[in-house]
Amino acid sequence: MPSIVLIGGDFRGRRLQGSPGSGTRPLISRARKSLFDILGVEALGGAWLDLFAGTGSVGLEALSRGAPRCDFVDSDRRAVEVIQRNIETLGIQDRTRVYVGDALKMGPALFEKTEYQVIFAGPPFGQALAGQCLARLDEAMGRSLHRLVLQYPIHESMPQGLKSFERLDERKYGDFFLGFWTRR
């Protein structure tokens, strides 16, 4: 199992367990660094939601950089076990909640009742889930949200005409984009 390395904050340089499955694609370090550079420090002022969390690398990076809490959702029990072990390794159990379930269902449900500063969603590629995720979150517009960041393959188009979100930016990293949206 390959490890992941946190690249910033209190836990910078800490190696964590990677995902046991071949279907999980942890966000590469270069893209993770850019993500936090683009969002800036104000994005760390509130809770995060990491959907399709996989290894949890994005949410763990946010916690390392000062986010007060992060919730993780993944449907793969092995991935959830990895996230939980990484949380224990860092000793930040009191700043996290980990859910096993369908991120397309649980994400909007959590979003409706919890205030998140940032939602990051990195659905598996090849299943056209990114557009579905964006559309469902758009319908569920929660209490408060600073940013939505979505990782999606370059060949997948995103829904247009969203009622709640406005696209701010899009950056290409190899075979995927990071798209940045904000509340209208």
C-alpha positions, 0 to 999 in steps of 0.5 A: 500500500503506497503512503501519502505525505501531508505537505503543509501545516502542523503535520507536514511531512507525516506519512500516512497509510494509503488506500488498500484498493486500486480504485482510489486515486489520492489527490497528488501532492502538486494538486493538493498544494495548488488547492490550498494555495488557491483557496487561501487561509480563509478556507481553513476558518470553518469545517470541511466535508471530504466526499468520496474521501478515499484516503482522506488526504484532502481533509487530513491536509485541511486539518493539518493546516488548521481547519477546526474539523472535517467530516469524511464520507466514503462507501468503501469500508476498507477506505474508511478503515484507512481514514480512521487509522490515519486520524488515530495516527495524527491523534485528531479523533475529536476533530473528525467524523467518518461515515460509511455510505453513498456520498451522493446521498450522504453529502447533500444530507450532511450539507443541509444540516451542517455549516461547511466552509469547504466541500471537497468531492473527488468521485471515482472516474469513469462513472460520470459521478462528478456532474451528479455530485455537483447537481445534487449539492446544488439542489441541497444548498446548505446553511453556509458554504464558502467553496465547493471543490470538485475533482473530475476527469477532463472528458466529463462535462459539468452541469450548467445553469446551477441555481446555487453555485457559480464557477470561479476557476478550473485548473488542469492536472494531467488527466483531471480538473479541479473545479472551484465553485462558490455560493451565488 
